[in-house]
Amino acid sequence: MQHRLTSGIRLKMVEGMPGFEEIREYCLQPVPGNPLFFWLEAKDGPGFVLTRPEFFFADFALAVDRAELKELSASAVTVYVIVNVPAKVTDMTANLLAPLFVDEENGLARQVVMHESPYTTRHYLFPPEKRRDCG
């Protein structure tokens, strides 16, 4: 699946992300040379590595009330998850509990914690056999 984002776009968080509630302005852009990852950066704040859940988790299922996304255009929403990148990159994990919904058309985003979910904040991107072989 080819992602349509080719250059950075400015995003405004409808609500600040947990732990960063006061930061609302971010820029989303692809990681050069790696179509599976993206940067989400605040001008004077944190930066996050993102990926699309379908790139690594074929069975990922959203459990979000549409009312939580009321400010976003349903036809333009793309789902991302935050990636934790440890020293050993093969041990990267994704936060599937709190996906980030991005309305590229209107430049809006919202992170939603899926309270009624089987997911956690740490799901390995790579299976155990890949983590052993790569590092």
Protein Blocks (a to p, Z undefined) as FASTA:
>chain_A
ZZfbfbdcddddfbacehilmpmbdcddddehiakbccdddfklcddddddfklmmmmbc
cdddfklmmmpcfklcccdddddddfblmlgccdfklccdddfknopacddddfbacbdf
bdcfbdfklmmmnZZ
